[in-house]
Amino acid sequence: MSITVINDNDKYEVNVKKVRDVIALVLKGEKHPKAEVSIKFCDNNYMQKLNKQYFNRNNPTDVISFPAEESKYLGDILVSSEMAEQRAPEFDNSFQEELILYIIHGVLHLVGFNDINPFERELMQEKEEYYLGEIKDKKDVIINSR
């Protein structure tokens, strides 16, 4: 298993080990123990540019996954740490819990889950809840503000 973690947001410091642990949990659970994945933490401005470029939506979003064509390399996940911090109170989550959810969500997209229609969304949310439940301490620090 190869997990590349990139932090492209100077406002936050990423705990690379914790990020890898969350991703590894989902990859193993979804039967992709040898997969390669990259994850990049960025800000809302960067996410808005990507959302516009790839999905023709002119607003920032929380997480975007780009599945790869290859079988071993699953793809790339982009997470807006800024969005997680902003939206966490809206869902009664801590900043850390919201980040963990985004990471899980991104990995699930890479392994084939979608949330386009209500049925698929419900299946994906069940998986998200399952993996959130598997994480011992959701208060562990994934990212710190600098």
Secondary structure, DSSP 8 states (H G I E B T S, - for coil): -EEEEEE--TTEEE-HHHHHHHHHHHHHHTT-TT-EEEEEEE-HHHHHHHHHHHH---S--SEEEEE-SSSSEEEEEEEEHHHHHHHGGGGT--HHHHHHHHHHHHHHHHTT---SSHHHHHHHHHHHHHHHHH-S-TTS-SEEE-
